[in-house]
Amino acid sequence: MAVEIFIEPELQELEQADVAQEWFEIASQLGLDEQLRHADRSEEKKAPPYMHIDPKTAKIIKTLCPVQMEYKKYRASTIPLDVLKEIQKAETNGWYSRIHICYDDKSPDPFVIGFTHSEHRWNADMHLIARWGAELLPFEQLQAKAIQRMHSDVKQAAIRLKHEIDMILEDVDGFANQLLGGKDAPKFEFTPQDISKW
């Protein structure tokens, strides 16, 4: 079983208590409230060292691992010890409002994601804490796998959209007449699998 922990190299030194204390003091003196909003929850005034998830990576993870649940309820496979230690560290420091495990029923290879404290749930930043599995593919391969997985959904959504447009193009005058008669204009939506929400 392979495990990967996503600690940002430039934040790794914050694991040392003296460095974390100096960081907290300087950030406080500079009035960096947004920087401090996580660290002030930590017993040792540490900031979370994990990798920020950008929107593209979030969508790749959502595509490959659509099942998401609180880590305490996860039962698809055994959580490795190294991952449990990172979850415990994140919980002890109070860095996240919630920690979820994302996985796929077909091939678990889960991701552990921490959602930062935010006034609005939809606005929380996400950090990638860890992942584990039989083999840990590089993100370039994960992206290719996500594209392959979405292929069918994208194709079906495009066919539906094309069909609606073709129907209008077959009788543009008739369609225009219907609009003049009070029919609402259609709202064309391209709707493959929804990967926008967590």
C-alpha positions as CSV (number, residue, x, y, z in Angstrom):
1,M,0.0,0.0,0.0
2,A,1.5,3.3,-1.1
3,V,0.8,6.6,0.8
4,E,1.5,10.2,-0.2
5,I,1.3,13.1,2.2
6,F,0.9,16.5,0.6
7,I,3.0,18.9,2.7
8,E,4.1,21.9,0.8
9,P,7.9,22.0,0.8
10,E,8.0,25.7,1.6
11,L,5.7,25.1,4.6
12,Q,7.4,22.1,6.0
13,E,9.6,24.1,8.3
14,L,6.5,25.3,10.1
15,E,6.4,21.8,11.6
16,Q,9.2,23.0,14.0
17,A,7.7,24.7,17.0
18,D,10.3,27.6,17.1
19,V,9.7,28.4,13.4
20,A,6.0,28.2,13.8
21,Q,6.1,30.6,16.8
22,E,8.3,33.1,14.8
23,W,5.9,32.9,11.8
24,F,2.9,33.5,14.1
25,E,4.5,36.5,15.8
26,I,5.5,38.2,12.5
27,A,2.2,37.5,10.9
28,S,0.5,39.0,14.0
29,Q,2.7,42.1,13.9
30,L,1.9,42.6,10.2
31,G,-1.8,42.3,10.8
32,L,-2.2,39.3,8.5
33,D,-5.6,38.2,9.8
34,E,-6.3,36.0,6.8
35,Q,-3.0,34.1,7.4
36,L,-3.7,33.8,11.1
37,R,-7.2,32.5,10.9
38,H,-6.0,28.9,10.8
39,A,-3.0,29.2,13.0
40,D,-4.9,30.8,15.9
41,R,-6.8,27.6,16.2
42,S,-3.7,25.5,16.6
43,E,-2.4,24.7,20.1
44,E,1.2,25.6,18.9
45,K,0.0,28.5,16.6
46,K,1.0,26.5,13.5
47,A,-0.5,27.1,10.1
48,P,-1.7,24.1,8.0
49,P,1.2,22.9,5.8
50,Y,-0.8,21.0,3.3
51,M,-1.2,21.6,-0.4
52,H,-3.9,24.0,-1.6
53,I,-6.2,22.4,-4.1
54,D,-6.7,24.5,-7.2
55,P,-10.0,24.3,-9.1
56,K,-8.7,22.0,-11.8
57,T,-7.3,19.5,-9.3
58,A,-10.5,19.6,-7.4
59,K,-12.5,18.6,-10.5
60,I,-10.0,15.8,-11.3
61,I,-10.5,14.4,-7.8
62,K,-14.3,14.8,-8.0
63,T,-14.4,13.0,-11.3
64,L,-12.2,10.1,-10.1
65,C,-13.5,9.9,-6.6
66,P,-17.2,11.1,-6.6
67,V,-18.1,9.5,-3.2
68,Q,-17.3,11.9,-0.4
69,M,-17.8,11.4,3.3
70,E,-16.5,12.5,6.7
71,Y,-13.4,10.5,7.6
72,K,-15.1,9.1,10.7
73,K,-17.7,7.4,8.6
74,Y,-15.3,6.0,6.0
75,R,-15.3,2.2,5.6
76,A,-14.4,1.3,2.0
77,S,-10.8,0.3,3.0
78,T,-8.4,0.5,5.9
79,I,-6.9,4.0,6.5
80,P,-3.1,3.6,6.7
81,L,-1.3,4.7,9.9
82,D,0.6,7.5,8.2
83,V,-2.7,9.0,7.0
84,L,-4.3,8.6,10.4
85,K,-1.4,10.6,11.9
86,E,-1.9,13.5,9.5
87,I,-5.7,13.5,10.2
88,Q,-5.0,13.5,13.9
89,K,-2.5,16.4,13.5
90,A,-5.0,18.4,11.5
91,E,-7.7,17.7,14.1
92,T,-5.5,18.5,17.1
93,N,-4.6,21.9,15.5
94,G,-8.2,22.6,14.5
95,W,-7.1,23.7,11.0
96,Y,-10.3,22.4,9.2
97,S,-14.0,22.7,9.7
98,R,-14.3,19.2,8.2
99,I,-12.1,16.5,6.8
100,H,-13.5,14.2,4.1
101,I,-12.3,11.2,2.3
102,C,-13.1,11.1,-1.4
103,Y,-13.1,7.7,-3.1
104,D,-14.7,5.7,-5.9
105,D,-16.6,2.5,-5.2
106,K,-14.9,0.8,-8.2
107,S,-11.3,1.5,-7.2
108,P,-11.0,3.3,-3.8
109,D,-7.5,4.9,-4.0
110,P,-8.9,7.7,-1.7
111,F,-7.9,11.3,-1.2
112,V,-8.1,13.0,2.2
113,I,-9.3,16.6,1.9
114,G,-9.5,19.3,4.6
115,F,-12.0,22.2,4.2
116,T,-10.8,25.4,5.9
117,H,-13.0,27.3,8.3
118,S,-15.1,29.8,6.3
119,E,-18.2,31.9,6.9
120,H,-19.9,30.2,4.0
121,R,-19.4,26.4,3.4
122,W,-19.2,26.9,-0.4
123,N,-16.4,29.4,0.0
124,A,-14.0,27.2,2.0
125,D,-10.5,26.6,0.7
126,M,-9.5,22.9,0.3
127,H,-6.2,21.3,1.2
128,L,-5.0,17.9,0.0
129,I,-3.8,16.2,3.0
130,A,-3.0,12.7,1.8
131,R,-3.9,9.8,-0.6
132,W,-3.3,6.1,-0.6
133,G,-3.7,3.1,-2.8
134,A,-2.2,0.2,-4.6
135,E,-0.3,2.5,-7.0
136,L,-0.2,6.3,-6.8
137,L,-0.4,7.7,-10.3
138,P,1.2,11.1,-11.1
139,F,-1.4,13.9,-11.5
140,E,-0.8,14.0,-15.3
141,Q,-2.0,10.4,-15.5
142,L,-4.9,11.1,-13.1
143,Q,-6.0,13.9,-15.5
144,A,-5.9,11.6,-18.4
145,K,-7.9,9.0,-16.4
146,A,-10.5,11.7,-15.5
147,I,-10.8,12.7,-19.2
148,Q,-11.3,9.1,-20.1
149,R,-13.9,8.6,-17.4
150,M,-15.8,11.7,-18.5
151,H,-15.7,10.8,-22.2
152,S,-19.0,9.1,-22.3
153,D,-20.9,11.7,-20.2
154,V,-19.5,14.6,-22.4
155,K,-20.3,12.8,-25.6
156,Q,-23.9,12.1,-24.5
157,A,-24.4,15.7,-23.3
158,A,-23.1,17.0,-26.6
159,I,-25.4,14.7,-28.6
160,R,-28.5,15.9,-26.6
161,L,-27.5,19.5,-27.1
162,K,-26.9,19.0,-30.9
163,H,-30.3,17.2,-31.2
164,E,-32.1,20.2,-29.6
165,I,-30.3,22.7,-31.9
166,D,-30.9,20.5,-35.0
167,M,-34.6,20.4,-34.3
168,I,-34.7,24.2,-34.4
169,L,-32.6,24.4,-37.5
170,E,-35.0,22.1,-39.4
171,D,-37.7,24.7,-39.1
172,V,-36.3,28.1,-38.1
173,D,-39.4,30.0,-39.4
174,G,-41.8,27.7,-37.4
175,F,-39.6,28.1,-34.3
176,A,-39.5,31.9,-34.7
177,N,-43.3,31.9,-35.1
178,Q,-43.7,29.9,-31.9
179,L,-41.5,32.4,-30.1
180,L,-43.6,35.3,-31.4
181,G,-46.7,33.4,-30.2
182,G,-45.4,33.4,-26.6
183,K,-43.3,30.3,-26.4
184,D,-40.3,30.8,-24.1
185,A,-36.9,30.6,-25.7
186,P,-35.2,27.3,-24.7
187,K,-32.3,27.4,-22.3
188,F,-29.6,25.2,-23.8
189,E,-27.6,23.4,-21.2
190,F,-24.5,21.3,-21.6
191,T,-24.9,18.8,-18.8
192,P,-22.4,16.1,-18.3
193,Q,-21.6,14.7,-14.8
194,D,-21.7,17.6,-12.3
195,I,-18.3,18.0,-10.8
196,S,-18.7,21.6,-9.7
197,K,-19.9,21.0,-6.1
198,W,-18.4,19.2,-3.1
